[in-house]
Amino acid sequence: MTSTAPDLRPEPPRSPDDASLNEFGYDQELHRSLSRYASFAAGFSFISVLTTVFQFFAFGYAFGGPVFFWTWPAVLIGQLLVAACFAELAARYPISGAIYQWSSRLSNPTFGWFAGWIMVIGQIVVVAAAALALQMVMPAIWSGFQIVGGDPAPTTATGAANAAVLGVLLLALTTFVNVLDNRVLSVVNRVGVTAEIVGAILIVVLLLTHAERSPGITFPTAGGGTDLLGALLVGSFTAAYVLIGFDSAGEMSEETHHPRRVAPRTILTALGAAGLLGGLLVLAGLLAAPSLTDGRLGVDGLSYVLTSSLGDGVGRFLLADVVVAIAVATLAIQTSACRMLFSMARDGRLPFSARLAAVNPRTGMPTAPALVVGVLAAALLLLNFASPEAFLAIGTTCIVMLYLAYAMVTGPLLVRRLKGTFPSAGTDETGRPLFSLGRWGIPVNALALLYGLFMTVNLAWPRAEVYDPAGGHWYFQWFTLLFLLVTVTAGLLYHLTRGRRARPA
């Protein structure tokens, strides 16, 4: 008689990629469907040069003048050092929740938990900040997008309120896509990134053909006495905000084919491509601006340059491409935050872990994290109704959170290198040697850590002229430090009440 009892033997791994994940004690639940370009798109869309340059160009120019262009290569070099370290880790630990997983395995479960906690809160703030970028573009396309009415500038009360309205509408859309299907998400990312790259190249070319001045205006002697050090410290906020999120290619490792080989490359290529395009955008905007002294470049930024230099028709068409980039960036950042929540919850290290770790077997998507991130990011946008200063406070806070989380990886990694316990050798899924810095590991790692700590302090420094220029809002001047203090305190309370968990297998 043939037995009808179910076969309880575990199914064999579906691919070498799945077997690699099994080595860390995890089952393959997320759908592994991302190609190399899709992995690149995950990192590039998080960085999203069109979104972030259009969002923070005016701020950088307002404080640094034309010389703020030089903050770009300075920050890019620092971030490339960090990305090189992350590329090594992505090859050795191809797991969702990259920062949390890497820090936990390099240090200890408690330290890694706080790295993941700070990172995921920072990612949620980044989602909110990215959604706010619509205000820099949509009213410039059509005045009807100024739903609240009044002045559309984000530094005004009406502009800030309208930014919150547009942001909430965008978050509703990205949350919906984030619960649909892994393949739909991948298609949207790839199409959006392609449109962004083509649009960015087109904008650079057109602006350079409409240049009003030479690159010499970026030097301090041509900038009206602008202090170079001051520009690098305050104006660097723009580059620092743009050039983050390259680690999201590692976040998507469990959904990527051959992640040990693909993720390290896409981390570096995403940052490199974004750094090149972003730097050219900043330079082209400075060269093509109708005026450097009428005050508009420090308020309206690149939207003003496009519509003024290229005409309303072409300018608005290109701004529409920027809207696509903003939407895709918000989607990608929300996805990255979802994977971090999923990874921590899978280890039972968050409230409501069972719900947050549940993956829909049909779509391959963790639904609950998408809803949590969307709702919390929308709640942050409500700060914009309180004061226009919230725009900058939210943007800077998210940068500081991510920079600090990055340092909580590069720090333990440097300790492991110095002790000689970091695995520098190994092979990927195809038998090829893993990405490695070799003898350059310690100097690159040390510089990456020093750069990250310096920028964290620089960004978080409570400058009144930056965070509370109108006066009377001390809480915005100290918002970043207060938010970080609340985040760490909440993490301590949760960690102490729940007790320490075992290190991930």
Summary of the structure (lengths in Angstrom):
residues: 505
radius of gyration: 22.4
end to end distance: 41.9
largest distance: 93.0
contacts: 1886
relative contact order: 0.19
helix: 72%
strand: 1%
